[in-house]
Amino acid sequence: MTTEEQTAENSVDLDYALAAAIRLHQSGQLDQAEALYQAILEAFPQCPEALHFFGLLRHQQGDSDAAIRLIEQALVEAPQYSDAYNNLGNIYNKLEQFEHAAEAYGKALDLNPDNAAAYSNFGIVLGHLLRFEEAVEAFTMAVSIMPENSEFYRNLGNVFKKQGDFAKSAAAYRKVLCLKPYQSDNYENLCLMLYLLGHVEEAILLIKQWLELDPENPLALHRWAAYTGELSQTRASDDYIRQTFDAFSDSFDMVLKRLEYKAPFLVADAVKEIYQVTGQALTILDAGCGTGLCGPLLKPYAKQIVGVDLSAKMLEKAEKRDCYDELIASELTAFIQAHPASYDVIVSADTLVYFGDLSDVAKAAAAALLPGGHLIFTVERSEQPLAQGYAIHPHGRFSHTEDYLRRVINSAGLTIKKLDRVMLRYEVDAQVDGFLLVAGYDSNR
């Protein structure tokens, strides 16, 4: 066999083996794919495709450092390998190393300016970097290349929302709804923009369409109650909370930072005021802990902090803070009722805004406190007299009157130690007013 024939045979063998490895990889047979990639690289250590796909497999296996090394090696061998740059960007994006991700996507697009997915990925990380104008340009390019892709319009709507351009965001979300008319979150996104634009009547018509398609949808039912004021429940449903905050978990901390979110600091300051110094060895329940923003502020006072929340994805974020001794997915009232005489302090930062009737949770908290314990929470404030003492609003949260809070806390057998008017955060450039309430017993039980 001549040298040319041997080279051709090796090429055929490599192509066949690589195709087989990729098929195994794509079908989820990762161990078999790994063995075949390794065999290929033993015979052809400079094969860029094998290095690239083996890197992707390593990332799937949880070894992102090895994945990055392999893909960077592939790019040394094949500097024009646009797909490798795009996937390198995807890995950096997953690791939240957004500057590195943006650089990789930029190189992918320099090599292949027709890659709509790379433009969309680039736009997402630019949004994380608060480079919104560039993000709009990237998503606009993605849309121009693939005008029937609803995800690209959704991404465009998201970045317009972050910019505060609600009209353009609504226009993008309308396009998404045209392309994907039966997807729940498409209705949710557009409803929110219509509310922020002040077009509540139009939003109500949209919700009617939504409920015709999906009569039991918890997001639609909650929006209907919020926009019409027709209360069928006295609190947001568990399914609404789960779906909303699972979807919100990735961007929750960043969004609240922009809104100058005060509630965790308010409840932590109340704990500090009561107990004066750190090292008090308190048992603390963070009821509705979300991503754990209260955790680092409470940890200096605690021998144990338990966090409870309905959203499993929010709890995943809280776990990364390494502040909580235990994190439990549960409805908070039921959880508190199941733990009588267990806590020195129960805090709830902006969670009870999804409750109208607070009587059950207040009674449960009173029973769950240890002697000398305190209940500390924030809610949104209503200055208007309300027949029930609370009302739901178009933004989807409840507000409460001062008289109602006093009645509920007294009925639970607790005494109000503090009831301060506070500013909780900003929303659509307006101040959101609330109450900080601290309650306890007059004497030890």
C-alpha positions in Angstrom: 0.0 0.0 0.0 1.3 3.4 -1.0 1.7 6.3 1.5 -1.2 8.1 -0.2 -3.4 5.0 0.1 -2.4 4.6 3.8 -3.3 8.3 4.5 -6.6 7.9 2.8 -7.4 4.8 4.8 -6.5 6.5 8.0 -8.8 9.4 7.1 -11.7 7.1 6.4 -11.1 5.3 9.7 -10.9 8.6 11.7 -14.1 9.9 10.1 -15.9 6.6 10.8 -14.7 6.4 14.4 -15.5 10.1 15.1 -19.0 9.8 13.6 -19.6 6.7 15.8 -18.4 8.5 18.9 -20.6 11.5 18.3 -23.6 9.2 17.8 -22.9 7.5 21.1 -22.5 10.9 22.7 -25.7 12.3 21.3 -27.7 9.2 22.4 -26.5 9.7 26.0 -24.1 6.7 26.0 -21.4 8.8 27.6 -19.1 6.0 28.9 -18.9 4.4 25.5 -18.5 7.7 23.8 -15.7 8.6 26.2 -13.8 5.4 25.5 -14.0 6.0 21.8 -12.9 9.6 22.0 -9.9 8.6 24.0 -9.0 5.9 21.5 -9.3 8.4 18.7 -7.1 10.9 20.5 -4.5 8.2 21.2 -4.2 7.6 17.5 -4.8 11.2 16.4 -3.9 13.5 19.3 -4.2 16.6 17.2 -7.7 15.9 15.8 -9.6 19.2 16.5 -13.1 17.6 16.2 -12.3 14.8 18.7 -10.8 17.4 21.1 -13.9 19.6 20.8 -16.5 16.9 21.3 -14.5 15.2 24.1 -14.4 18.7 25.7 -18.2 18.9 25.5 -18.5 15.4 27.0 -16.2 16.4 29.9 -18.4 19.5 30.5 -21.5 17.2 30.7 -19.7 15.0 33.2 -19.1 18.1 35.4 -15.4 18.6 34.7 -15.6 22.1 33.1 -11.9 22.8 33.6 -10.9 19.8 31.5 -13.6 20.8 29.0 -12.1 24.2 28.5 -8.5 22.8 28.2 -9.7 20.3 25.5 -11.6 22.9 23.5 -8.8 25.4 23.7 -6.4 22.7 22.4 -8.8 22.1 19.5 -8.7 25.8 18.7 -4.8 25.7 18.7 -5.1 22.9 16.1 -7.9 24.6 14.2 -8.0 28.4 14.8 -10.9 28.9 12.4 -13.2 26.4 14.2 -16.2 28.6 14.9 -18.4 26.0 16.5 -15.7 25.3 19.1 -15.5 29.0 20.0 -19.3 29.0 20.4 -19.3 26.0 22.7 -16.4 27.4 24.7 -18.6 30.5 25.2 -21.5 28.2 26.3 -19.3 26.6 29.0 -18.0 30.0 30.3 -21.6 31.2 30.3 -22.7 28.2 32.4 -19.8 29.0 34.8 -21.0 32.6 34.9 -17.6 33.8 33.6 -19.4 36.2 31.3 -16.4 38.2 30.1 -14.7 35.1 28.8 -18.0 33.9 27.3 -18.4 37.2 25.4 -14.9 37.0 24.1 -15.5 33.4 22.8 -18.8 34.3 21.2 -17.2 37.3 19.5 -14.5 35.1 18.0 -17.2 32.6 16.8 -19.1 35.4 15.1 -15.9 36.8 13.5 -15.4 33.4 11.9 -19.0 32.8 11.0 -21.2 35.9 10.9 -24.2 33.8 9.9 -24.4 31.9 13.1 -27.8 33.0 14.6 -27.4 30.9 17.8 -24.0 32.4 18.5 -25.5 35.9 18.2 -28.3 34.9 20.6 -25.8 33.5 23.1 -23.6 36.6 22.7 -26.6 38.8 23.5 -27.4 36.8 26.6 -24.0 37.3 28.1 -23.9 40.9 27.1 -27.1 41.3 29.0 -25.5 39.8 32.1 -22.7 42.3 31.6 -25.2 45.1 31.5 -24.1 45.9 27.9 -27.7 46.3 26.8 -27.3 48.2 23.6 -24.8 45.6 22.3 -27.2 42.9 23.4 -30.0 44.4 21.4 -27.7 44.5 18.3 -26.8 40.8 18.9 -30.4 39.7 19.3 -31.5 41.8 16.3 -28.9 40.0 14.2 -30.1 36.6 15.4 -33.7 37.6 14.4 -32.6 38.8 11.0 -30.9 35.5 10.3 -33.7 33.3 11.7 -36.9 35.4 11.8 -39.1 32.5 12.7 -37.2 31.6 15.9 -39.4 32.6 18.9 -36.6 32.3 21.4 -34.6 35.1 19.7 -37.6 37.4 20.0 -38.0 36.4 23.6 -34.4 37.3 24.3 -34.9 40.6 22.5 -38.0 41.3 24.6 -36.1 40.5 27.8 -33.3 42.9 27.1 -35.7 45.7 26.2 -37.4 45.0 29.5 -34.1 45.4 31.3 -33.5 48.7 29.6 -37.0 49.9 30.7 -38.3 50.1 27.1 -41.5 48.3 27.8 -43.2 49.2 24.5 -40.4 47.6 22.5 -40.4 44.7 24.9 -44.1 44.2 24.4 -43.7 44.3 20.6 -41.1 41.5 20.8 -43.2 39.4 23.1 -46.2 39.8 20.8 -44.1 38.3 18.0 -43.2 35.4 20.4 -46.8 34.8 21.1 -47.6 34.8 17.3 -44.9 32.2 16.7 -45.7 30.1 19.9 -49.4 30.8 20.8 -49.8 27.9 23.2 -46.9 28.5 25.6 -47.8 29.7 29.0 -44.8 31.9 29.7 -45.3 33.8 26.5 -48.7 35.1 27.8 -47.0 35.8 31.2 -44.3 37.9 29.6 -46.7 40.0 27.5 -49.1 40.5 30.4 -46.4 41.9 32.5 -45.4 44.4 29.9 -49.0 45.5 29.3 -49.3 46.1 33.0 -46.1 48.1 33.1 -47.4 50.2 30.2 -50.6 50.8 32.0 -52.7 48.7 29.5 -54.5 46.6 32.1 -57.7 46.2 30.1 -55.8 44.8 27.2 -54.0 42.5 29.6 -57.3 41.2 30.9 -58.4 40.4 27.4 -55.1 38.5 26.9 -55.6 36.6 30.1 -59.1 35.5 28.9 -57.5 34.0 25.8 -54.9 32.4 28.0 -57.5 30.8 30.3 -59.5 29.6 27.3 -56.5 27.6 26.2 -55.5 26.5 29.8 -58.3 27.1 32.3 -56.3 25.7 35.3 -53.0 27.5 34.7 -51.8 28.9 38.0 -50.0 31.9 36.4 -53.1 32.9 34.4 -55.4 32.5 37.4 -53.1 34.6 39.6 -52.9 37.3 36.9 -56.7 37.3 36.6 -57.1 37.9 40.3 -54.4 40.6 40.3 -55.7 42.5 37.3 -59.4 42.2 38.1 -59.2 42.3 41.9 -61.5 39.2 42.0 -60.2 37.2 44.9 -60.9 33.5 44.8 -58.0 32.7 47.1 -56.6 34.6 50.1 -53.0 34.0 49.0 -51.0 33.0 45.9 -51.2 29.3 45.1 -48.3 27.0 45.7 -48.1 26.2 42.0 -47.9 29.9 41.2 -45.1 30.5 43.6 -43.2 27.4 42.4 -43.4 28.2 38.7 -42.8 31.9 39.2 -39.7 31.6 41.4 -38.2 28.6 39.6 -38.2 30.7 36.5 -36.9 33.8 38.3 -34.1 32.0 40.2 -31.3 32.7 37.8 -31.8 36.4 37.6 -33.4 37.0 41.1 -30.3 38.4 42.9 -29.2 40.6 40.0 -32.7 42.1 39.5 -33.2 42.8 43.2 -29.8 44.5 43.4 -30.9 46.9 40.6 -34.1 47.6 42.6 -32.2 48.5 45.7 -33.9 45.7 47.6 -34.0 46.5 51.4 -36.0 43.7 53.0 -33.1 41.4 54.1 -31.2 44.3 55.6 -34.3 45.5 57.5 -35.0 42.1 59.1 -31.3 41.6 59.9 -31.1 45.0 61.5 -34.1 44.1 63.6 -32.3 41.0 64.8 -29.2 43.1 65.6 -31.3 45.6 67.5 -33.0 42.9 69.7 -29.9 40.8 70.4 -27.3 43.6 70.4 -24.2 41.4 69.8 -23.3 38.5 67.6 -22.7 35.0 69.0 -26.1 34.6 70.6 -26.4 31.0 69.4 -29.9 31.5 68.1 -32.0 29.0 66.2 -33.4 30.9 63.2 -36.0 30.0 60.6 -35.8 31.9 57.3 -39.4 31.5 56.1 -39.5 32.0 52.3 -35.7 32.1 52.1 -35.5 32.3 48.3 -31.9 32.5 47.2 -30.7 33.1 50.7 -30.1 36.8 50.8 -30.8 36.9 54.5 -28.5 34.0 55.3 -25.1 35.9 55.4 -26.7 38.7 57.4 -28.2 36.3 60.0 -25.3 33.9 60.3 -23.3 35.8 62.9 -26.3 35.5 65.4 -27.1 31.8 64.7 -26.1 28.4 65.9 -28.5 27.1 63.4 -30.3 28.6 60.4 -33.1 26.7 58.6 -34.4 27.9 55.3 -37.7 26.9 53.8 -39.1 27.8 50.4 -41.5 26.4 47.8 -39.1 26.9 44.9 -36.5 24.1 44.6 -34.4 26.2 42.2 -34.3 29.1 44.6 -33.1 26.7 47.3 -30.3 25.6 45.0 -29.1 29.2 44.9 -29.4 29.5 48.7 -27.3 26.3 49.2 -24.4 28.0 47.4 -24.2 30.7 50.1 -23.1 28.0 52.6 -25.0 29.7 55.4 -27.9 27.3 56.1 -27.7 24.2 58.2 -30.9 22.9 56.5 -32.8 23.9 53.4 -36.3 22.4 52.9 -38.7 22.7 50.0 -42.1 23.2 51.6 -45.0 25.6 51.9 -44.0 27.8 54.8 -47.2 27.8 56.9 -47.4 24.0 56.9 -43.8 23.8 57.7 -44.0 26.2 60.7 -47.1 24.4 62.0 -45.2 21.1 62.0 -42.4 22.6 64.2 -43.9 23.9 67.5 -41.5 25.5 70.0 -38.5 25.2 67.7 -37.1 28.7 66.9 -35.8 31.7 68.7 -36.4 33.9 65.6 -38.6 33.5 62.6 -37.8 36.0 59.8 -39.7 36.4 56.5 -38.4 39.0 54.1 -40.9 40.0 51.5 -42.5 36.6 51.3 -45.8 37.4 53.0 -46.5 39.8 50.2 -47.9 36.7 48.5 -50.4 36.2 51.4 -53.5 38.1 51.9 -54.9 36.5 55.0 -52.0 36.3 57.5 -53.9 34.7 60.4 -52.8 31.1 59.9 -49.1 31.9 59.4 -49.2 34.3 62.4 -50.7 31.6 64.7 -48.3 29.0 63.4 -45.3 31.3 64.0 -46.5 32.1 67.6 -46.7 28.4 68.4 -43.3 27.7 66.8 -41.4 30.4 68.8 -39.3 29.4 71.8 -39.7 31.4 75.0 -38.4 34.9 74.4 -38.6 34.4 70.6 -39.5 36.9 67.9 -41.3 37.0 64.6 -39.9 39.5 62.2 -41.3 40.2 58.7 -41.9 42.7 56.0 -45.1 43.3 54.0 -46.2 46.0 51.5 -48.2 48.8 53.0 -51.7 50.1 52.1 -52.7 53.5 53.2 -56.2 53.0 51.9 -58.9 51.5 54.1 -59.6 47.9 52.9 -62.6 45.9 53.8 -60.6 42.7 54.5 -57.5 44.6 55.6 -55.6 43.4 52.5 -55.9 43.5 48.7 -54.1 42.1 45.7 -52.7 44.5 43.1 -51.9 44.2 39.4 -48.3 43.6 40.1 -49.4 40.3 41.7 -48.6 41.0 45.3 -50.8 41.8 48.4 -50.6 44.9 50.5 -51.9 45.2 54.1 -53.2 47.9 56.3 -51.7 48.7 59.7 -54.9 48.0 61.5 -55.1 44.5 60.0 -51.6 43.7 61.0 -52.3 44.7 64.6 -55.4 42.6 64.7 -53.7 39.5 63.3 -50.7 39.7 65.6 -52.9 40.3 68.7 -55.2 37.4 67.7 -52.1 35.1 67.4 -51.3 35.9 71.1 -48.2 38.0 70.2 -47.3 41.5 71.1 -46.1 44.0 68.5 -42.7 45.3 69.6 -42.1 47.4 66.4 -44.2 48.4 63.4 -42.2 50.7 61.2 -43.0 52.3 57.9 -40.2 51.4 55.6 -39.2 51.6 51.9 -38.7 48.0 50.6 -37.3 48.6 47.1 -37.9 50.5 43.9 -40.2 49.3 41.1 -40.6 51.0 37.7 -38.7 54.0 39.3 -41.3 54.2 42.1 -40.8 53.6 45.7 -42.5 50.5 47.1 -43.6 51.2 50.7 -44.0 48.6 53.4 -44.0 47.7 57.0 -41.3 46.1 59.1 -43.0 44.2 62.0 -41.4 42.7 65.0 -43.6 40.7 67.4 -43.0 38.5 70.4 -44.4 37.6 73.8 -44.6 39.9 76.8 -42.9 37.3 79.0 -41.5 33.8 78.6 -43.9 31.0 78.3 
